[in-house]
Amino acid sequence: MNEPRQTSADAYSLILQAIDDGIYRPGDRLVESELAERFGVSRTPIREALQRLETQSLLTRDGRSLIVASLDHNQLAELYTVRAELEGLAARLAAKHATIEEVRVLRDMVADDLALVNNPKALSRANKRFHKQIHLASHNRFLVQQLDLVHRSMALLATTSLEAEGRGQEALDEHAAMVDAIARGDGEAADNALRNHISHAFETRLKLESGDRTRK
């Protein structure tokens, strides 16, 4: 039997996607042999991928084991603060640099996502694609790289704020406002619309987590 040819980059992407999809959640232990079997990858690329994820603080040590990291309240607030600043800048730059075709794609995304409003998990995936498209429309490769790092950390959030009642439609309305501002070339309005969107998402998440603690 031939040895699997996947690289550490392949293994990294597979593990990161599994965390993002909720297959592995904060506090879950990751074992080399189990990951190699699940993904059909040899253990060396898995080991290298785990080391990379630990360096990026997506995994943490629990004794000799590696577990998926979790974010405390302060870290969550810090993450949303950085996200609002960087994504606001991306929206501002998109209003200046986005092509007609890119604006059209953003509008189509908002229209298509209406069909997912009652499916939080699917809408969450679509939401990530929409935000990525705004990042790309900024036409600033260094900003896109930094936002990729921020969104990797978002994978550590075990739930989506889109699970809150009414949040799906509200989020799509906010997306539409962003696209309208970008289409008008109004950088300030685009920046404000995206910051408002992030603020509402953070507030909703805090309320959801507060409810979870109360039920416990």
C-alpha positions, 0 to 999 in steps of 0.5 A, spaced: 500 500 500 502 506 498 504 511 503 499 517 503 502 523 500 498 529 504 503 534 506 503 538 513 499 543 509 494 539 507 493 536 514 493 543 517 487 545 513 483 538 515 484 539 522 482 547 522 476 545 518 474 540 523 475 545 528 471 550 524 465 545 523 465 543 530 467 536 529 472 538 535 470 543 540 474 547 545 476 542 550 477 536 546 483 532 546 487 531 539 491 525 538 495 524 532 494 516 531 486 518 531 487 524 526 491 520 522 486 515 521 480 519 520 483 523 515 488 518 511 494 522 513 501 519 515 502 521 522 508 526 521 504 531 517 499 531 523 504 532 528 507 538 524 500 541 523 499 540 530 505 544 532 503 549 527 496 550 530 499 550 537 504 556 535 497 559 533 494 558 539 489 554 536 491 548 541 493 548 548 497 544 552 493 540 558 499 536 561 502 532 555 496 532 551 494 538 546 486 540 546 482 545 542 483 552 545 477 556 548 476 563 549 475 567 555 471 573 556 476 578 555 479 574 549 473 574 546 472 581 547 479 582 544 478 578 538 471 582 536 475 589 537 480 587 532 475 584 528 471 590 528 477 594 526 480 590 521 473 588 517 471 596 518 477 597 514 476 592 509 469 595 508 472 602 507 477 599 502 472 595 498 468 601 497 474 605 494 476 599 490 471 593 489 469 592 481 462 592 479 463 584 478 465 584 485 459 588 488 454 584 484 457 578 487 456 581 494 449 582 492 448 575 489 450 572 496 445 576 500 440 574 495 442 567 495 443 567 503 435 569 504 434 561 503 438 559 509 435 564 514 432 558 518 438 554 518 444 557 522 449 552 521 449 553 513 448 561 514 454 561 518 458 558 513 455 563 508 456 568 512 464 566 512 464 566 505 460 573 504 465 576 509 471 573 505 469 576 499 469 583 502 476 582 505 478 580 497 474 586 495 479 591 499 484 589 494 489 589 500 493 583 500 496 584 507 489 586 510 487 579 507 492 576 511 491 579 517 483 577 517 485 570 515 488 570 522 483 573 526 478 568 522 482 562 524 481 564 531 473 565 530 473 557 529 474 556 537 467 559 538 463 553 539 457 556 537 454 561 532 450 568 534 446 566 528 443 561 532 439 566 536 432 567 534 431 573 529 439 574 528 439 570 521 434 575 518 437 581 522 444 579 519 442 579 512 439 586 513 446 588 515 449 585 510 445 588 505 447 595 508 454 594 507 453 592 500 449 598 498 455 603 502 460 599 498 456 600 491 455 607 492 463 608 494 461 611 501 467 608 505 465 611 511 458 608 511 461 601 509 466 602 515 460 604 520 455 598 517 460 593 518 462 595 525 455 595 527 454 588 524 460 586 528 457 589 534 451 586 534 454 579 533 458 580 539 452 583 543 448 577 541 453 572 542 454 575 549 447 574 551 447 567 548 452 565 553 449 568 559 443 564 557 447 558 557 450 560 564 444 561 567 441 554 565 447 551 568 
